[in-house]
Amino acid sequence: MKKLVPFLLCCGAFEGHAKAPAPALRADSAIQLHVVPNGRYASTFYTVNQEPLTAATVKRLLLRYPPAAAELRKERAQKRWALLLLPVFGAATIVGVQQADRQPTVAGSRFSKAPVPLSISLGTFFGSIYLAASNTHFAKAIEAYNRQFH
């Protein structure tokens, strides 16, 4: 009898585990990019399990996974910097043009009359374009999200 009680308790513990539902296997929920040619141009859309997703749904999925969310924050910061440089470009251009117009008798171009503000203007303009064009953080966020399934 002393050996039967521990045996029954042990079997009861295993019986509870045996009846528990099996953990669901996660389907491959990787985000995939699909390109559809449309004449001279192409359209792109994202899918998960062959179902198309809206842009908002893709962002919501990416924000749920911390490494992907960090990349999205970097993307947002880089977009913000690109947009913040545009007012600096406008202000520097206005200052440079006004400074050059105050010197009508001096020979030379507007750039030679106001080199500092117009250099700042050109630098911020091309810097903004570079920041906007080189922003690859969204693609990196999708790669980070998809790494959890491989």
C-alpha positions as CSV (number, residue, x, y, z in Angstrom):
1,M,0.0,0.0,0.0
2,K,2.9,2.4,0.8
3,K,4.2,1.9,-2.7
4,L,0.8,2.2,-4.4
5,V,0.0,5.7,-3.2
6,P,3.1,7.4,-4.6
7,F,2.6,5.4,-7.8
8,L,-1.0,6.6,-8.1
9,L,0.0,10.2,-7.4
10,C,2.7,10.0,-10.0
11,C,0.3,8.6,-12.6
12,G,-2.2,11.3,-11.7
13,A,0.3,14.0,-12.4
14,F,1.2,12.6,-15.7
15,E,-2.4,12.1,-16.6
16,G,-3.1,15.8,-16.2
17,H,-0.2,16.6,-18.6
18,A,-1.3,14.1,-21.1
19,K,-4.8,15.6,-21.4
20,A,-3.5,19.1,-21.8
21,P,-4.0,20.4,-25.3
22,A,-0.9,20.1,-27.5
23,P,0.8,23.5,-28.0
24,A,-0.3,24.9,-31.3
25,L,2.3,25.0,-34.0
26,R,2.8,28.5,-35.3
27,A,2.3,28.7,-39.0
28,D,5.0,30.5,-41.0
29,S,3.8,34.0,-40.5
30,A,6.7,35.7,-42.2
31,I,5.9,39.0,-44.0
32,Q,6.5,38.6,-47.7
33,L,6.8,41.3,-50.3
34,H,5.1,40.7,-53.6
35,V,5.8,42.7,-56.8
36,V,3.1,42.9,-59.5
37,P,4.2,44.3,-62.8
38,N,1.7,46.8,-64.2
39,G,2.9,48.1,-67.6
40,R,6.0,50.3,-67.1
41,Y,5.5,50.4,-63.4
42,A,5.1,47.8,-60.6
43,S,2.9,47.7,-57.6
44,T,4.0,46.1,-54.3
45,F,2.1,44.6,-51.4
46,Y,2.8,42.6,-48.3
47,T,1.3,39.2,-47.4
48,V,1.2,36.9,-44.4
49,N,0.2,33.3,-45.1
50,Q,-0.7,34.4,-48.7
51,E,-3.2,37.0,-47.4
52,P,-2.7,40.6,-48.4
53,L,-2.1,43.1,-45.7
54,T,-2.7,46.8,-45.4
55,A,0.2,49.1,-44.5
56,A,-1.4,49.7,-41.1
57,T,-1.6,46.0,-40.4
58,V,2.1,45.5,-41.4
59,K,3.2,48.3,-39.0
60,R,1.0,46.8,-36.3
61,L,2.7,43.4,-36.7
62,L,6.1,45.0,-36.7
63,L,5.4,47.0,-33.6
64,R,4.5,43.8,-31.7
65,Y,8.0,42.4,-32.1
66,P,10.6,44.4,-30.2
67,P,13.6,44.2,-32.6
68,A,11.3,45.2,-35.5
69,A,9.8,48.0,-33.4
70,A,13.3,49.4,-32.7
71,E,13.9,49.6,-36.5
72,L,10.6,51.3,-37.0
73,R,11.6,53.9,-34.4
74,K,14.9,54.5,-36.3
75,E,12.9,54.9,-39.5
76,R,10.7,57.5,-37.9
77,A,13.6,59.4,-36.5
78,Q,15.4,59.4,-39.8
79,K,12.3,60.7,-41.6
80,R,11.9,63.4,-38.9
81,W,15.5,64.6,-39.4
82,A,14.9,64.7,-43.2
83,L,11.8,66.8,-42.7
84,L,13.4,69.0,-40.1
85,L,16.2,70.0,-42.5
86,L,13.7,71.4,-45.0
87,P,12.8,74.6,-42.9
88,V,16.5,75.1,-42.4
89,F,17.0,74.9,-46.2
90,G,14.2,77.5,-46.7
91,A,15.4,79.9,-44.0
92,A,19.1,79.7,-45.2
93,T,17.9,80.3,-48.8
94,I,15.9,83.4,-47.8
95,V,18.8,84.8,-45.8
96,G,21.3,84.1,-48.6
97,V,19.1,85.8,-51.3
98,Q,18.4,88.8,-49.1
99,Q,22.1,89.2,-48.2
100,A,23.0,89.0,-51.9
101,D,20.3,91.5,-52.9
102,R,21.7,94.0,-50.4
103,Q,24.9,94.2,-52.4
104,P,23.7,95.2,-55.9
105,T,26.9,97.0,-56.8
106,V,29.3,94.2,-55.9
107,A,30.4,92.1,-58.9
108,G,29.8,88.3,-58.8
109,S,27.1,85.8,-58.4
110,R,24.6,85.5,-55.5
111,F,26.7,82.7,-54.1
112,S,29.8,84.7,-54.0
113,K,27.9,87.6,-52.2
114,A,26.5,85.2,-49.6
115,P,28.5,82.1,-49.5
116,V,27.8,80.9,-45.9
117,P,24.0,81.0,-45.9
118,L,23.7,79.6,-49.4
119,S,26.2,76.8,-48.5
120,I,24.1,75.9,-45.5
121,S,21.0,76.0,-47.9
122,L,22.6,73.6,-50.3
123,G,24.0,71.3,-47.6
124,T,20.6,71.0,-45.8
125,F,18.8,70.4,-49.1
126,F,21.0,67.6,-50.3
127,G,21.3,66.3,-46.7
128,S,17.5,66.0,-46.5
129,I,17.4,64.2,-49.9
130,Y,20.1,61.8,-48.8
131,L,18.4,61.0,-45.4
132,A,15.1,60.4,-47.1
133,A,16.5,58.3,-49.9
134,S,18.8,56.2,-47.7
135,N,16.2,55.3,-45.2
136,T,16.2,51.4,-45.3
137,H,14.9,50.9,-41.7
138,F,11.5,49.6,-42.8
139,A,13.1,46.8,-44.8
140,K,15.3,46.1,-41.8
141,A,12.3,45.9,-39.6
142,I,10.7,43.3,-41.8
143,E,13.9,41.3,-41.9
144,A,14.1,41.5,-38.1
145,Y,10.4,40.4,-37.8
146,N,10.9,37.5,-40.3
147,R,14.0,36.2,-38.4
148,Q,11.8,34.9,-35.6
149,F,10.3,32.4,-38.1
150,H,13.6,31.0,-39.4
